[in-house]
Amino acid sequence: MESTQFQLDVNQRGAIVNLQNKQDDHHMNWVVDPAYLKQVGYQDEDKLFGEFTLTVGDKTYRSVDFEPNVLTTDDDITVSYMIAGLVIVETYRLVGKQVQWDIVVQNPTDDFITLENFGVWASLAYVMFRDKNVHRNMSDSAAVFPSISANFTKLAGVRRDNQGPNLGLFQTAGVTQSVGTYNEWTNRFFENVSPSLDGLLFHQLELAGGYRHGEETANDWIYPHNYVVITGGAAQSWSFVLEPFTTQADFKAVAAANGHPEINYDPLLTVGQTTNIHISLPAGVKPERMVMTYKTDGELHKEDVIGDYEGDVLKTPVKGVGEHNLRIYLTDGRSDLIVFNVMAAVRDLIETRVDWLTKNAYNGKTTKPYDAFTPISNQGESLGKLSLILQTNLLHQTDKTADQVREVEASAVNYVKPKWFTNGDFFKPVNLYGDFYRDMDFEYIGHVYYLLAQFDEDVLQLNSPATYLKWAAQVFNMRVNADLHTSQRGKEEAHTLGVYFLYINDLLAALKKHGLTEEYEQIKGCWEEATQRVAAHSGEYQAAITEHFYDNAGFGPATGALANAGYVKEARLYAELLKANIGYSNDFRSQAPDRWWEAQSYMIHSLWGGITAASALDAYEVLDDTALLLASYRAFVGVLYMYDSNATTPTNQLKPGEAASTYSIAGPNLNRPDLSRNRFGQSTFAKDGGIYTRLFPDGDTGQADWDMGEELAAYLTGFGQNAYLYEKDDGELAVVNGRLEQLSATQYRVTNNAPYPHAVKFIHRQQAVTTTATQVIYDTEKGFLDATVAE
């Protein structure tokens, strides 16, 4: 079928195999293409757009195993099945700017029939192509961000180049339980192939049930997985539309035009704060109830807070901690929801984590390897916990500081130095990976030594700050100086960017200040050469490829590095990839940077979620692009969730100070249903065999936090200290990581919600005030006033 907006092609079974927006000069196919599946050897034709699974009477049926009746006219395509005594009909129409998709399940019998599960594949082109032509991954693939709601579910398909047009799926009738995903992937890491990883996600609309019997999530009280009962002679129906959109704001506008409420909310509040939720409802309906739900000590607390709703804004004091669900019941019988998090003081969360690490993760002299922090890993990412301990104590010294810093110091000297370097010689790396070493490991080690050098002599025990600064320079020189490597792999990795963009300028300033001129010049030269090389090839986006074919661990640091190095034009190019990578949703957890390979599902990944968020914030401060600021904050809220012991919905409950590196957002995760909406460590995949038996030879260690810490150290240098004023599109003043109260026509009180207040910045006007005060006064005509005025 064709319209002025779309070309839609189905296969002989009636599944959509090609959907192109004719206004898109690139002609992207917005659904999973079976020709690509065949090309790379994936056997997933049963998951093409429109195919489904159905469970009735404990028996599961796949539509692909049945022959449908496909009727095509000029106006619509109708696909009909007879399965398990039911008639299932899907109809596609092209109307204006929309693809209209109706699903009807009819029960022609005299008895009721229970749909225990009914999952229909809405397989948008969420693909990491097995292709070193990164433009294919940017232009022919989309990140998909779900907003799940009984009556107003939507999927935002955002093309990875962020150039649009994008494609949204919007529910217009019926009840949706959830959205599940299935992952198909190939990882050739042990074949010494780079890039080694590709794959794709298939999205399934869960219209009934969602989980196989016995695999339901244990604690997820927010999203239902109810059976659907169809009485004799009756039918159940669902309707969706696919429609183009451009920006996040336009996505909301298109949703509103399709009858969806528009709800704007803060993804994170702390105890004692009041909500500031703006709600715009469809014409002709009003709210009947607004029920706030949270869980404490295993008990759900529900309160109708509609009395606090006035002028389209809900301002109600939050009670309890953990995930909060606001469900809005409308007078026409439909409902919508949002999910946000409520935390105790973020400072307490961070310092509790630091205390836990020094008490529980440090081996000391009693357990081998001596002075290591567990879990043990050869990868430098595992040293991020050391940087977190140091960064926290630099911001807030306590009576525990000396002991905590000295534990890290002992680890850095007695464990890290001889493990990664032969006889502790920083220019002789140890082949920890068989016959090679990872040059990227050294940026984490260099960060630890640089942070140690920031402490006073009386805190340190084993060496002087000057010694650690020298060590940091030597390790970092090894990281970025290709001439110091003899292997081709080492030389190539030295040219790659990495998380060191977070502290490179601080390191260079310290080297210059302390007279380490030779090291300063060497490292500065390598840094400039690396960023110049990436900038020169920014049009090819080469830094978006790492060991994976398309990776935010590549284009994230590239964006931050280019911005920090002053390559503004080139940083803007890469920043578009970041903006397309960080989600937006009615659930704060679904606003994570797009990544799937640690969870086999759309996921929060603590380390790379945090580094991506930090990249966006660094780039914002240089590029003055508000979308980056807002995206960075959304992403960091998800990262903090990985440390939140008050979270109640995951099956894996964390004790105060514990953490988990991975959270599977989808429910169900159809690859591993036990991980659905759950936090975990990657060693859980050891039981799946295959590549995981080599990645985790000790099996499931139960340790969920091996590669965590560096992202919180990055958080502490940004939102850990700063609130940010900005202007909205309508010219109104707003704040991120804080609260705003208008005092007069020109003056506002700004509350800095950072755990360690240091500054309030207004990047667009190039204004800032440095203060540890939690409140400052901003005047739109005079700028920041004396911070003490607000006390």
C-alpha positions in Angstrom: 0.0 0.0 0.0 1.0 3.6 -0.6 -0.1 7.0 0.6 1.4 10.4 0.3 3.2 9.7 3.6 4.1 5.9 3.6 4.9 2.9 1.6 3.9 -0.3 3.4 4.8 -3.8 2.1 3.8 -7.1 3.7 5.1 -10.6 3.0 2.8 -13.5 1.9 1.8 -14.0 5.6 0.7 -10.3 6.0 3.6 -9.3 8.3 5.0 -5.9 7.6 8.5 -6.2 6.0 9.0 -2.7 4.7 7.7 0.6 6.0 9.1 3.8 4.5 8.3 7.4 5.2 8.2 8.8 1.7 9.0 12.3 3.1 12.4 10.8 4.3 15.1 11.4 1.6 17.1 8.5 3.1 14.2 6.0 2.7 14.9 4.2 5.9 12.9 0.9 6.4 11.3 1.4 9.9 10.7 -2.3 10.5 13.0 -5.3 10.9 13.9 -6.5 7.4 13.8 -10.3 6.9 16.4 -9.9 4.2 18.9 -8.6 6.8 18.0 -11.4 9.1 18.9 -13.9 6.4 22.1 -12.1 5.5 23.5 -12.4 9.1 22.0 -15.8 9.9 19.3 -14.9 12.4 16.3 -17.2 12.4 13.6 -14.8 13.6 11.0 -14.5 10.9 8.5 -15.4 13.7 9.1 -11.9 15.2 8.4 -9.8 12.1 6.0 -6.9 12.6 2.5 -8.2 13.2 3.4 -11.8 14.1 2.3 -12.9 17.6 2.3 -15.5 20.3 -0.8 -16.7 22.0 -1.3 -18.8 25.1 -4.7 -20.5 25.8 -5.3 -23.4 28.2 -1.5 -23.5 29.0 -0.7 -24.1 25.4 1.3 -21.6 23.5 0.8 -20.9 19.8 3.0 -19.0 17.3 1.3 -17.2 14.5 4.1 -18.2 12.2 3.0 -21.9 12.6 -0.4 -21.1 11.1 -1.4 -20.0 7.6 -3.4 -16.8 7.7 -5.9 -15.4 5.2 -4.5 -12.2 3.7 -6.9 -9.8 2.0 -5.4 -6.8 0.2 -7.4 -3.9 -1.2 -6.5 -0.4 -2.2 -7.4 0.9 1.3 -6.4 -1.8 3.7 -4.7 -5.1 4.4 -6.5 -7.6 6.6 -4.8 -10.6 8.1 -7.0 -13.3 9.7 -6.1 -16.4 11.7 -8.1 -19.2 13.3 -6.2 -20.4 16.4 -7.3 -22.2 19.6 -11.0 -21.6 18.8 -10.4 -17.8 18.3 -10.4 -15.6 15.3 -7.5 -13.1 15.3 -7.7 -10.2 12.8 -5.1 -7.6 12.1 -5.9 -4.7 9.8 -3.5 -2.1 8.4 -4.7 1.2 6.8 -2.8 4.2 5.5 -4.7 7.4 6.5 -3.1 10.8 6.2 0.2 10.8 8.1 -0.6 7.5 9.8 -0.4 3.8 9.6 -3.5 2.6 11.5 -3.2 -0.8 13.0 -6.2 -2.6 14.5 -6.1 -5.9 16.3 -9.3 -7.9 17.2 -9.6 -11.2 18.9 -13.0 -12.7 18.5 -14.5 -15.6 20.5 -17.1 -17.3 18.2 -17.8 -20.1 20.7 -20.5 -20.1 23.4 -17.9 -20.4 26.3 -15.5 -17.9 27.7 -11.9 -18.2 26.6 -9.0 -16.9 28.7 -6.0 -15.3 27.0 -3.2 -16.2 29.3 -0.7 -14.5 27.0 -1.1 -12.5 23.8 2.0 -10.8 22.6 2.1 -9.0 19.3 5.5 -8.1 17.7 5.9 -4.4 16.9 9.4 -4.9 15.5 10.7 -1.5 14.7 14.2 -1.3 13.2 16.2 -1.5 16.4 19.3 -3.0 14.8 23.1 -2.8 15.4 24.1 -3.7 11.9 27.1 -6.0 11.3 28.7 -3.2 9.3 31.7 -1.0 9.7 30.0 1.6 7.7 28.8 3.5 10.8 26.4 5.6 8.7 24.2 2.5 8.2 23.9 2.2 12.0 23.1 5.9 12.3 20.6 6.2 9.4 18.9 2.9 9.1 18.5 2.0 12.8 16.5 3.5 15.7 16.7 3.4 19.5 13.2 2.6 20.8 12.1 4.1 24.1 8.9 2.7 25.7 6.2 4.6 27.6 3.9 1.9 29.0 0.4 2.7 30.1 -2.9 0.7 30.2 -4.5 3.0 27.6 -1.8 5.3 26.4 1.3 3.1 25.6 3.7 4.6 23.1 7.1 3.8 21.6 9.4 6.5 20.5 11.6 5.2 17.6 14.4 7.7 17.4 16.8 7.4 14.4 20.3 7.2 15.7 21.6 10.1 13.7 18.9 12.3 15.4 18.2 13.8 12.0 14.7 12.4 11.7 12.1 12.0 10.7 11.5 9.6 13.6 8.6 7.2 14.0 6.3 6.8 17.0 3.8 4.1 17.9 0.8 5.4 19.8 -2.0 3.3 21.4 -5.5 4.6 20.6 -7.8 1.9 22.0 -7.7 -1.2 24.2 -5.5 -2.1 27.2 -1.8 -2.8 27.0 -0.1 -4.7 29.9 3.6 -4.1 29.0 6.3 -4.2 26.4 8.7 -7.0 26.2 11.9 -7.5 24.2 13.8 -10.4 22.6 17.5 -10.0 21.7 19.3 -11.7 18.9 23.1 -11.2 19.0 26.5 -12.4 17.9 29.7 -11.8 19.9 33.0 -12.8 18.4 35.2 -11.3 21.1 37.3 -14.5 21.6 37.9 -14.7 17.9 40.1 -11.6 18.3 37.8 -9.8 15.9 37.0 -6.2 16.3 34.3 -5.0 16.1 33.0 -8.2 17.5 29.4 -7.6 18.5 26.1 -7.0 16.6 22.5 -7.7 17.2 19.0 -6.4 17.4 15.9 -6.1 19.7 12.4 -7.2 18.8 9.7 -5.4 20.7 6.5 -7.2 21.7 3.3 -5.5 22.8 2.0 -7.5 25.7 -1.8 -7.3 25.3 -2.6 -10.1 27.7 -0.3 -11.7 30.3 3.3 -11.2 29.3 5.1 -13.9 31.2 5.2 -17.7 31.0 3.6 -19.4 34.0 6.0 -19.3 36.9 8.3 -16.7 35.3 6.3 -13.6 36.5 8.3 -10.9 38.2 8.3 -11.3 42.0 8.2 -7.6 43.1 7.0 -5.5 40.2 3.9 -3.9 41.6 3.7 -1.2 38.9 3.0 -3.1 35.7 0.3 -5.8 35.6 0.4 -9.0 33.6 -3.3 -9.9 33.8 -5.1 -12.5 31.8 -7.8 -11.4 29.5 -11.2 -13.2 29.5 -13.3 -13.1 26.3 -16.9 -14.3 26.9 -18.7 -16.3 24.3 -19.6 -14.4 21.2 -17.6 -11.3 22.3 -14.3 -9.8 21.2 -11.4 -7.8 22.5 -9.8 -5.1 20.4 -6.7 -2.9 20.4 -5.7 0.0 18.1 -2.5 1.7 17.4 -1.2 4.3 15.0 2.3 4.7 13.6 3.1 8.4 12.9 6.3 10.4 12.2 7.7 13.0 14.7 10.8 15.1 14.9 11.8 16.1 18.4 10.9 15.0 22.0 8.5 17.9 22.2 7.0 16.9 18.9 6.6 13.3 20.1 4.5 14.7 22.9 2.5 16.9 20.5 1.8 13.9 18.2 0.7 11.8 21.2 -1.6 14.6 22.3 -3.1 14.8 18.8 -3.9 11.1 19.2 -5.7 11.7 22.4 -2.9 11.0 24.9 -2.5 13.1 28.1 0.8 15.1 28.3 2.5 14.7 31.7 5.7 16.5 32.6 7.4 15.4 35.8 10.7 15.4 37.7 12.2 11.9 37.4 13.8 12.3 40.9 12.6 13.8 44.2 14.1 13.5 47.6 12.2 13.0 50.9 10.3 16.0 52.0 9.9 17.6 48.5 6.7 18.4 46.8 5.8 17.2 43.3 5.5 19.6 40.4 3.7 17.5 37.9 2.1 19.3 34.9 -0.8 17.5 33.3 -2.6 18.4 30.1 -5.6 16.2 29.4 -7.4 15.4 26.1 -10.4 17.5 25.4 -13.7 16.4 26.9 -12.2 14.4 29.8 -11.3 15.2 33.4 -9.4 13.4 36.1 -11.6 11.4 38.4 -8.8 10.1 40.7 -5.1 10.6 41.0 -3.6 7.7 43.0 -0.1 7.9 44.3 1.4 4.5 45.2 4.6 3.4 46.8 5.8 0.5 48.8 7.2 0.3 52.4 8.2 -2.8 54.3 6.3 -5.0 51.7 3.1 -3.0 52.0 1.6 -0.9 49.2 0.5 2.6 50.2 -2.1 4.2 48.0 -3.5 7.7 48.3 -5.8 9.7 46.1 -4.1 13.1 45.8 -6.5 14.7 43.4 -7.2 17.4 46.1 -3.7 18.7 45.5 -4.4 19.1 41.7 -5.1 22.7 40.7 -4.6 24.6 37.4 -3.2 21.5 35.6 -0.5 21.1 38.2 -0.2 18.4 40.9 1.7 19.7 43.9 1.6 17.1 46.7 4.2 16.3 49.3 5.9 12.9 48.7 5.8 10.2 51.3 8.0 7.2 51.5 11.0 6.3 49.3 11.6 4.2 46.3 9.7 4.0 43.1 6.5 6.1 43.1 3.6 5.5 40.6 1.1 8.2 39.9 -1.9 6.7 38.1 -4.4 9.2 36.7 -7.9 7.8 36.2 -10.0 9.7 33.7 -13.8 10.2 33.6 -14.0 8.2 30.3 -12.7 5.1 32.1 -9.2 5.2 30.7 -6.0 5.7 32.8 -2.4 6.9 32.4 0.6 6.8 34.7 4.1 8.1 35.4 6.8 6.5 37.5 9.4 8.6 39.3 11.9 7.9 42.1 12.1 9.2 45.6 15.4 9.0 47.4 16.7 9.9 50.7 19.6 12.4 50.6 21.9 11.5 47.6 24.9 12.4 49.7 23.9 9.7 52.2 23.6 7.2 49.3 27.1 8.0 48.1 28.8 8.0 51.4 27.0 4.8 52.5 28.4 3.2 49.3 31.9 4.4 50.1 31.6 3.1 53.7 30.4 -0.3 52.3 33.2 -0.6 49.9 35.9 0.1 52.5 34.3 -2.3 55.0 33.2 -5.1 52.7 35.1 -5.0 49.4 38.7 -4.3 50.7 40.8 -7.4 51.2 43.5 -5.8 53.3 46.2 -8.1 54.5 43.8 -11.0 55.3 42.6 -12.2 51.9 44.5 -12.7 48.7 45.0 -10.8 46.5 46.2 -8.5 49.3 44.9 -4.9 49.3 42.6 -5.5 46.3 39.0 -4.3 46.2 36.6 -7.0 45.1 35.2 -8.3 42.9 38.5 -9.0 41.2 38.8 -8.3 37.5 41.6 -7.7 35.0 39.7 -4.9 33.5 40.5 -1.3 34.5 36.8 -0.5 34.9 36.9 -2.5 38.1 39.1 0.3 39.6 36.3 2.8 39.3 35.3 2.1 42.9 38.7 3.4 44.0 38.1 6.7 42.2 34.7 7.0 43.7 36.1 6.6 47.3 38.7 9.3 46.6 36.4 11.7 44.8 33.9 11.6 47.5 36.5 12.3 50.2 37.9 15.2 48.2 34.4 16.8 48.3 33.6 16.0 51.9 36.2 15.0 54.4 35.0 13.1 57.5 36.6 11.3 60.4 36.8 8.3 58.2 38.7 10.0 55.4 42.2 9.1 56.4 41.4 5.4 56.8 39.4 5.2 53.5 42.0 7.0 51.5 44.8 4.9 52.9 43.0 1.7 51.9 42.8 3.0 48.3 46.4 4.1 48.5 47.5 0.6 49.7 45.5 -1.0 46.9 47.0 1.4 44.3 50.6 0.8 45.4 50.6 -2.9 46.5 47.9 -4.4 44.2 47.3 -2.3 41.1 50.9 -1.3 40.3 52.5 -4.8 40.2 49.4 -6.4 38.7 49.1 -4.3 35.6 52.9 -3.4 35.2 55.9 -5.7 35.3 57.8 -5.1 38.5 55.7 -1.9 38.9 57.4 -0.4 35.8 54.6 1.8 34.2 56.2 1.4 30.8 56.1 -2.4 30.9 52.5 -3.6 30.9 51.6 -7.1 31.9 49.7 -9.2 29.3 46.7 -9.8 31.5 44.6 -11.0 28.6 46.7 -13.9 27.4 49.0 -12.5 24.8 47.9 -8.9 25.0 47.1 -6.1 27.4 44.3 -3.5 27.2 45.6 0.0 26.9 42.2 1.4 28.0 42.8 -0.1 31.5 45.4 2.6 32.1 43.1 5.5 32.0 41.3 4.2 35.1 44.6 3.6 36.9 45.8 7.1 35.9 42.7 8.5 37.4 43.3 6.8 40.8 46.8 8.2 41.0 45.7 11.7 39.9 43.1 11.7 42.7 45.5 10.4 45.3 47.8 13.3 44.4 45.0 15.8 45.4 45.3 14.8 49.1 47.6 16.4 51.7 50.7 14.7 52.9 49.2 14.0 56.3 46.4 11.9 54.8 48.7 9.8 52.6 51.0 7.1 54.1 53.1 5.4 51.5 54.1 8.2 49.1 53.8 12.0 48.6 51.2 13.7 46.5 54.0 14.6 44.1 54.9 11.0 43.6 51.3 10.0 42.8 51.1 12.9 40.3 54.3 11.6 38.6 52.8 8.1 38.5 49.6 9.5 37.0 51.6 11.2 34.3 53.6 8.1 33.5 50.5 5.8 33.4 48.6 8.3 31.3 51.5 8.8 29.0 51.4 5.0 28.4 47.6 5.3 27.7 47.8 8.0 25.0 51.4 7.7 23.6 51.5 5.2 20.7 55.3 5.4 20.5 55.5 3.7 23.9 53.8 0.5 22.6 55.5 -2.3 20.6 52.3 -4.2 19.6 50.0 -3.0 16.9 47.0 -3.4 19.1 48.6 -1.2 21.8 49.5 1.5 19.3 45.9 1.5 17.9 44.3 1.6 21.3 46.6 4.5 22.4 44.9 6.5 19.6 41.4 5.8 20.9 39.5 8.1 23.2 38.1 7.0 26.5 36.7 8.0 29.9 39.9 10.0 30.5 38.2 13.0 28.8 36.6 13.4 32.3 39.8 14.5 33.9 42.4 15.2 31.2 42.3 19.0 31.6 42.6 18.8 35.4 45.6 16.4 35.0 47.3 18.7 32.6 46.7 21.7 34.8 48.1 19.9 37.8 51.2 18.8 35.8 51.8 22.3 34.7 51.3 23.8 38.2 53.8 21.4 39.8 56.5 21.8 37.2 56.3 18.4 35.5 57.0 20.1 32.2 58.2 17.1 30.2 55.2 15.0 31.2 52.9 17.9 30.6 54.2 18.6 27.1 54.2 14.9 26.1 50.7 14.2 27.4 49.3 17.5 26.0 50.8 16.6 22.6 49.2 13.2 22.6 45.8 14.5 23.8 45.8 17.1 21.1 46.9 14.6 18.5 44.1 12.2 19.5 41.3 14.8 19.5 42.6 16.3 16.3 42.5 12.9 14.6 38.9 12.3 15.8 37.9 15.8 14.8 39.4 15.4 11.4 37.3 12.3 10.8 34.2 13.5 12.5 32.2 13.4 9.3 32.8 9.6 9.1 32.0 9.2 12.9 34.8 6.7 13.2 34.8 7.0 17.0 31.3 5.5 17.2 32.8 2.1 16.6 34.6 0.4 19.4 34.8 -3.4 19.8 31.1 -3.1 18.9 29.8 -1.9 15.6 28.0 1.1 17.2 28.7 2.0 20.7 27.9 4.9 23.1 31.1 3.9 24.8 32.7 5.3 21.6 30.6 8.3 20.6 30.0 9.3 24.2 33.6 10.0 25.1 34.2 11.3 21.6 31.6 14.0 22.2 33.0 14.9 25.6 36.6 14.9 24.4 35.9 17.0 21.4 33.9 19.5 23.4 36.6 19.7 26.1 39.3 20.1 23.5 37.5 23.0 21.9 36.3 21.3 18.7 32.9 22.8 18.8 31.7 22.1 15.3 32.8 18.5 15.5 31.4 18.0 19.0 28.0 19.1 17.7 28.1 16.4 15.1 28.7 13.7 17.7 26.3 15.3 20.2 23.4 14.5 17.9 24.2 10.8 18.5 24.1 11.3 22.2 20.8 13.1 22.1 19.3 10.2 20.1 20.8 7.7 22.6 19.3 8.9 25.8 15.6 8.0 26.3 12.5 9.8 27.3 9.5 8.1 28.8 6.8 8.1 31.5 9.0 5.9 33.6 12.3 7.3 34.8 14.1 3.9 34.3 13.3 3.9 30.6 15.1 7.2 30.2 18.5 5.4 30.2 21.1 5.7 27.5 20.3 3.1 24.9 22.3 -0.1 25.3 21.4 -3.8 25.4 24.4 -6.2 25.3 24.9 -6.6 29.1 21.2 -7.4 29.7 20.1 -8.8 26.3 17.4 -6.2 26.7 17.0 -2.4 26.8 18.8 -1.6 30.0 20.4 0.7 32.4 24.2 0.1 32.5 25.7 1.9 35.5 29.2 2.6 34.0 28.4 3.4 30.4 25.1 5.0 31.3 26.9 7.3 33.6 29.8 8.0 31.2 27.3 8.8 28.5 25.5 11.1 30.8 28.7 12.8 31.8 29.7 13.2 28.2 26.3 14.9 27.5 26.8 17.3 30.4 30.4 18.2 29.4 29.2 18.8 25.9 26.3 21.0 27.2 28.7 23.3 29.0 30.5 23.9 25.8 27.7 23.7 23.2 24.9 25.4 25.1 22.4 22.8 23.8 19.7 22.4 26.4 18.7 19.0 25.1 22.0 17.6 26.2 21.5 19.1 29.8 18.1 17.5 30.1 19.2 14.2 28.7 22.2 14.0 30.9 20.1 14.5 34.0 17.5 12.0 33.0 20.3 9.4 32.4 22.0 10.1 35.8 18.7 9.6 37.6 18.7 6.0 36.2 22.3 5.5 37.2 21.6 6.5 40.8 18.9 3.8 40.8 21.6 1.2 40.5 22.8 2.1 44.0 19.3 2.7 45.6 18.6 0.2 48.4 15.1 1.7 48.8 14.0 0.4 45.4 11.1 -2.0 45.8 10.3 -3.4 42.4 13.4 -5.4 41.5 13.6 -9.1 42.5 17.2 -8.5 43.6 16.9 -6.3 46.6 20.1 -4.3 47.6 21.2 -3.7 51.1 22.4 -0.1 51.9 25.8 0.4 50.3 25.4 -2.5 47.8 25.1 -1.8 44.0 24.4 -3.6 40.8 25.9 -2.8 37.4 22.9 -3.8 35.2 19.1 -3.3 35.1 16.9 -4.9 32.5 14.2 -2.4 31.7 11.9 -4.6 29.7 9.2 -6.7 31.2 9.4 -9.4 30.1 13.0 -9.8 29.1 12.1 -12.7 26.7 15.7 -14.0 26.7 15.9 -14.3 30.5 12.5 -13.7 32.1 14.1 -13.9 35.5 16.0 -10.7 34.8 12.9 -8.7 33.8 12.9 -5.3 35.6 15.7 -6.6 37.8 19.1 -5.5 38.8 22.0 -7.9 38.5 25.6 -8.5 37.6 26.7 -10.0 34.3 28.0 -13.2 35.8 24.4 -14.3 36.0 24.7 -15.2 32.3 27.3 -17.9 33.1 24.5 -20.4 33.4 23.6 -19.7 29.8 26.8 -21.3 28.5 28.3 -20.3 25.2 30.6 -17.3 25.3 29.7 -16.7 29.0 31.5 -19.8 30.1 34.7 -18.1 29.0 33.8 -14.7 30.2 32.8 -16.0 33.7 34.7 -19.2 34.2 33.8 -19.2 37.9 30.1 -19.3 37.1 27.7 -16.9 38.7 29.7 -15.2 41.4 26.7 -13.3 42.7 28.8 -10.1 42.7 26.8 -7.5 40.8 29.1 -4.5 41.0 32.4 -5.3 39.3 32.6 -2.4 36.9 31.0 0.4 39.0 32.3 3.6 40.5 33.8 5.6 37.7 30.3 6.8 36.7 29.6 8.1 40.2 33.0 9.8 40.3 31.9 11.5 37.0 28.5 12.4 38.6 30.3 14.0 41.5 32.1 16.4 39.2 28.9 17.6 37.6 25.4 17.2 39.1 27.1 16.1 42.3 28.0 19.8 42.8 26.1 22.0 40.3 22.6 23.1 39.5 21.9 24.6 36.1 19.5 27.4 35.1 18.2 27.4 31.5 15.6 29.1 29.4 12.7 27.0 28.1 11.4 27.4 24.5 8.8 29.9 25.8 11.5 32.0 27.4 10.5 30.9 31.0 13.3 30.3 33.4 13.8 26.7 34.6 16.4 24.7 36.6 17.9 21.2 36.4 19.1 19.5 39.6 17.4 22.1 41.7 14.2 24.0 42.5 13.1 27.4 41.4 10.8 29.9 43.3 9.8 33.2 41.8 10.1 36.0 44.3 9.3 39.0 42.1 9.1 40.0 38.4 12.8 39.6 38.0 14.1 37.6 41.0 14.1 33.9 41.7 15.3 31.8 44.6 17.3 28.8 43.2 17.8 25.8 45.4 20.8 23.6 44.5 19.8 19.9 45.0 23.3 18.6 44.4 24.7 16.5 47.3 27.8 18.6 47.6 26.7 22.2 46.5 29.4 24.1 44.8 27.9 26.3 42.0 24.8 27.3 40.2 25.5 27.9 36.5 23.5 29.6 33.7 25.5 28.4 30.6 23.4 30.3 28.0 24.1 33.6 29.7 27.6 32.7 30.7 26.8 33.4 34.3 27.7 31.4 37.4 28.0 31.7 41.2 30.4 29.6 43.2 29.0 28.8 46.7 28.4 26.0 49.0 25.1 27.6 50.0 22.1 25.5 49.0 20.2 28.6 47.9 21.1 31.6 45.8 19.1 34.5 44.3 19.1 35.1 40.6 17.9 38.3 39.0 17.1 38.2 35.3 18.5 41.8 34.9 21.5 41.7 37.3 22.5 38.0 37.3 23.4 36.1 40.4 23.2 38.2 43.6 25.3 37.6 46.7 24.6 34.0 47.8 24.2 35.1 51.4 21.0 37.0 50.4 19.2 33.7 50.0 20.2 32.3 53.4 
